[in-house]
Amino acid sequence: MSVLPRLRAFFAVTTPAVWVLLALALGAAGLIAGRSRARATGMSHWLFAKGHVPAYAPIFERWNAEQPTPATQVESLLIDGPALERRMLSGFMSGTPVADLVETERSMACRAFTGPLEDVGFVDLTDRLKAEGLMDKINGPSFAPWTSRGRIFGLPHDVHPVMLVYRADLVEAAGIDLSKVETWAEFFATMQPLMADGDGDGRPDRYLLNFWPNNRDLMELLLLQAGGGLFDADEHVAIATERNAFVLANLATWCGGPRRIAVDAPDFTATGNTLRLRGVVVAALMPDWLAGVWKLDMPELAGKLRLMPLPAWEKGGRRTSVVGGTMLGISKTSKNIESSWALVKRLYLDPEVHAAFFLRTTIIPPFKSSWTHPVFSAPDPFFGGQPSGQLYISQAGNVPTRPASPYNLPALLRVNEVLIELADRASRENIADPAVLLPKARERLAEAQSRVEKMINRNVFLHPEAPAR
């Protein structure tokens, strides 16, 4: 049967709607094929953060106009975080090409460090950074999340120091002076008058801090501030430490028992924002990126807030911490590694880009030369005229380092289970003294450490002597 009769038979049994769908499918296939061919001749850039798109767009436009050949022009693609992680890891593990440039978050990037160093899918930037003098020009602790076994695989986008934000209108109305507060114990004691039960319902009208046991990120933030954490500098498991037990026992009494001072007001939720707007939450742990989120979500708080360094766990202790982070790396499959490196520096080392980005997000850069830009010293009306940029920059060098273990999330989950159990016991048994919880904290952390170590030891790529299971 010839082609023409076949086509006549096909159209005789189909409807016009099918013809339209067929035409659309063929057109889409042609468009995709054309885009694929165009992309294959140039460079590609993947990112997950929608807020970064407008900052990068003019840079990409200028870059592409400067290129002598389409081979070094770049196309940027915004991809949902989990999808980007899957594409990146599947490409790295199979050896198939991914984007030339991949911008990724801490929890995604560290998973690329699971195997031997030679199998990491990102280009090792360590020698380039040293040769170009960038190690001294970029905030030192900001390299840590992108460093595995002494090698650096990404340029840091940010620092993300954490400060304490509080409702200055409520504090000043109560006649409270926070200028001499240095520790968490002093902060809670000084702020105690704000927890009065003015309406007689048997509960405080306000709580001093936004924190809850199931908030893993804030738990890790406070562990790091105190000098604890999940892994040591050599990426060995360091869960079962006395410092971690001390911090978890204290956090449990913050959330349960007669010494409770915390409330659950989740960020990025209408419920949490309502509690903040009503003044039920007096203070919160605020990384620089969260300051930008509050400005967008709760402009009603403008002028009512102030920033201060985190209270330390002991006098003379660390007054900041860190949470989150983004890097830009170059994939080993890139055919334009030198051009990719030049573009990485164009995106991440331009003071004017940093200044514009800060105005939109309140995120400070790790590039020290940018810190003197006037925008970072300008009064910030949202924080009552405080220079929020310089306040965050003053803590940049003090942020704790975070080893880039690919097992950070499993370890964090195990430790968070311990905190939830301790907080539940503090509430159930009305425990006020953290010392009462210390024995159980030590016991459960030892169990958590054992579980995580067993998981790591099964990795035959890191431990060739381990039995395959």
ChimeraX attribute file (.defattr): number of C-alpha atoms within 10 A of each C-alpha:
attribute: neighborCount
match mode: 1-to-1
recipient: residues
	/A:1	5
	/A:2	6
	/A:3	8
	/A:4	9
	/A:5	10
	/A:6	11
	/A:7	10
	/A:8	10
	/A:9	11
	/A:10	11
	/A:11	13
	/A:12	9
	/A:13	7
	/A:14	10
	/A:15	10
	/A:16	9
	/A:17	9
	/A:18	11
	/A:19	12
	/A:20	11
	/A:21	11
	/A:22	12
	/A:23	12
	/A:24	12
	/A:25	12
	/A:26	12
	/A:27	12
	/A:28	12
	/A:29	12
	/A:30	12
	/A:31	12
	/A:32	12
	/A:33	12
	/A:34	12
	/A:35	11
	/A:36	11
	/A:37	11
	/A:38	14
	/A:39	16
	/A:40	12
	/A:41	15
	/A:42	18
	/A:43	23
	/A:44	20
	/A:45	20
	/A:46	21
	/A:47	22
	/A:48	21
	/A:49	15
	/A:50	11
	/A:51	11
	/A:52	14
	/A:53	14
	/A:54	10
	/A:55	16
	/A:56	16
	/A:57	13
	/A:58	12
	/A:59	15
	/A:60	19
	/A:61	13
	/A:62	10
	/A:63	15
	/A:64	17
	/A:65	12
	/A:66	11
	/A:67	13
	/A:68	9
	/A:69	11
	/A:70	15
	/A:71	16
	/A:72	22
	/A:73	21
	/A:74	22
	/A:75	17
	/A:76	17
	/A:77	14
	/A:78	15
	/A:79	15
	/A:80	13
	/A:81	14
	/A:82	11
	/A:83	10
	/A:84	19
	/A:85	21
	/A:86	12
	/A:87	14
	/A:88	23
	/A:89	18
	/A:90	14
	/A:91	17
	/A:92	20
	/A:93	13
	/A:94	8
	/A:95	13
	/A:96	10
	/A:97	17
	/A:98	22
	/A:99	23
	/A:100	24
	/A:101	25
	/A:102	26
	/A:103	24
	/A:104	24
	/A:105	21
	/A:106	18
	/A:107	19
	/A:108	19
	/A:109	26
	/A:110	21
	/A:111	18
	/A:112	23
	/A:113	23
	/A:114	18
	/A:115	16
	/A:116	12
	/A:117	17
	/A:118	10
	/A:119	15
	/A:120	20
	/A:121	23
	/A:122	25
	/A:123	18
	/A:124	20
	/A:125	17
	/A:126	17
	/A:127	12
	/A:128	13
	/A:129	16
	/A:130	11
	/A:131	9
	/A:132	10
	/A:133	11
	/A:134	15
	/A:135	16
	/A:136	12
	/A:137	15
	/A:138	21
	/A:139	20
	/A:140	18
	/A:141	18
	/A:142	29
	/A:143	25
	/A:144	19
	/A:145	25
	/A:146	27
	/A:147	21
	/A:148	22
	/A:149	14
	/A:150	12
	/A:151	15
	/A:152	22
	/A:153	26
	/A:154	26
	/A:155	26
	/A:156	26
	/A:157	24
	/A:158	24
	/A:159	31
	/A:160	29
	/A:161	29
	/A:162	29
	/A:163	25
	/A:164	18
	/A:165	21
	/A:166	23
	/A:167	22
	/A:168	20
	/A:169	15
	/A:170	15
	/A:171	18
	/A:172	11
	/A:173	9
	/A:174	12
	/A:175	9
	/A:176	15
	/A:177	11
	/A:178	15
	/A:179	7
	/A:180	9
	/A:181	19
	/A:182	19
	/A:183	19
	/A:184	15
	/A:185	13
	/A:186	18
	/A:187	17
	/A:188	19
	/A:189	11
	/A:190	15
	/A:191	18
	/A:192	15
	/A:193	15
	/A:194	21
	/A:195	17
	/A:196	14
	/A:197	13
	/A:198	12
	/A:199	9
	/A:200	9
	/A:201	8
	/A:202	9
	/A:203	12
	/A:204	17
	/A:205	16
	/A:206	23
	/A:207	24
	/A:208	25
	/A:209	24
	/A:210	24
	/A:211	24
	/A:212	22
	/A:213	25
	/A:214	15
	/A:215	15
	/A:216	17
	/A:217	14
	/A:218	19
	/A:219	22
	/A:220	21
	/A:221	21
	/A:222	24
	/A:223	21
	/A:224	23
	/A:225	26
	/A:226	22
	/A:227	16
	/A:228	23
	/A:229	28
	/A:230	25
	/A:231	18
	/A:232	15
	/A:233	16
	/A:234	12
	/A:235	17
	/A:236	13
	/A:237	21
	/A:238	18
	/A:239	28
	/A:240	22
	/A:241	16
	/A:242	13
	/A:243	15
	/A:244	26
	/A:245	29
	/A:246	20
	/A:247	23
	/A:248	28
	/A:249	25
	/A:250	21
	/A:251	25
	/A:252	29
	/A:253	26
	/A:254	25
	/A:255	25
	/A:256	25
	/A:257	20
	/A:258	15
	/A:259	19
	/A:260	21
	/A:261	23
	/A:262	23
	/A:263	22
	/A:264	18
	/A:265	21
	/A:266	16
	/A:267	14
	/A:268	12
	/A:269	10
	/A:270	12
	/A:271	12
	/A:272	17
	/A:273	18
	/A:274	14
	/A:275	19
	/A:276	22
	/A:277	15
	/A:278	10
	/A:279	19
	/A:280	21
	/A:281	26
	/A:282	27
	/A:283	22
	/A:284	21
	/A:285	22
	/A:286	26
	/A:287	24
	/A:288	26
	/A:289	21
	/A:290	18
	/A:291	20
	/A:292	18
	/A:293	16
	/A:294	19
	/A:295	17
	/A:296	12
	/A:297	13
	/A:298	13
	/A:299	12
	/A:300	12
	/A:301	18
	/A:302	16
	/A:303	17
	/A:304	16
	/A:305	21
	/A:306	20
	/A:307	24
	/A:308	19
	/A:309	22
	/A:310	25
	/A:311	23
	/A:312	21
	/A:313	19
	/A:314	14
	/A:315	13
	/A:316	10
	/A:317	15
	/A:318	21
	/A:319	24
	/A:320	31
	/A:321	29
	/A:322	29
	/A:323	22
	/A:324	16
	/A:325	18
	/A:326	25
	/A:327	21
	/A:328	26
	/A:329	28
	/A:330	27
	/A:331	25
	/A:332	21
	/A:333	18
	/A:334	19
	/A:335	16
	/A:336	16
	/A:337	18
	/A:338	12
	/A:339	16
	/A:340	23
	/A:341	20
	/A:342	10
	/A:343	18
	/A:344	19
	/A:345	12
	/A:346	15
	/A:347	18
	/A:348	20
	/A:349	22
	/A:350	14
	/A:351	18
	/A:352	12
	/A:353	18
	/A:354	26
	/A:355	22
	/A:356	13
	/A:357	19
	/A:358	19
	/A:359	15
	/A:360	15
	/A:361	20
	/A:362	25
	/A:363	26
	/A:364	28
	/A:365	29
	/A:366	27
	/A:367	24
	/A:368	16
	/A:369	13
	/A:370	20
	/A:371	20
	/A:372	12
	/A:373	14
	/A:374	11
	/A:375	20
	/A:376	23
	/A:377	16
	/A:378	14
	/A:379	15
	/A:380	18
	/A:381	14
	/A:382	20
	/A:383	22
	/A:384	17
	/A:385	14
	/A:386	18
	/A:387	17
	/A:388	27
	/A:389	25
	/A:390	19
	/A:391	18
	/A:392	25
	/A:393	23
	/A:394	14
	/A:395	20
	/A:396	26
	/A:397	16
	/A:398	18
	/A:399	23
	/A:400	23
	/A:401	20
	/A:402	24
	/A:403	23
	/A:404	26
	/A:405	28
	/A:406	21
	/A:407	21
	/A:408	21
	/A:409	15
	/A:410	14
	/A:411	23
	/A:412	19
	/A:413	13
	/A:414	18
	/A:415	28
	/A:416	22
	/A:417	16
	/A:418	24
	/A:419	27
	/A:420	19
	/A:421	15
	/A:422	28
	/A:423	27
	/A:424	18
	/A:425	17
	/A:426	26
	/A:427	18
	/A:428	11
	/A:429	12
	/A:430	15
	/A:431	21
	/A:432	19
	/A:433	16
	/A:434	22
	/A:435	14
	/A:436	12
	/A:437	22
	/A:438	20
	/A:439	13
	/A:440	16
	/A:441	27
	/A:442	22
	/A:443	13
	/A:444	22
	/A:445	25
	/A:446	17
	/A:447	17
	/A:448	23
	/A:449	20
	/A:450	14
	/A:451	14
	/A:452	18
	/A:453	17
	/A:454	10
	/A:455	13
	/A:456	18
	/A:457	15
	/A:458	16
	/A:459	17
	/A:460	15
	/A:461	15
	/A:462	14
	/A:463	13
	/A:464	11
	/A:465	11
	/A:466	13
	/A:467	10
	/A:468	8
	/A:469	6
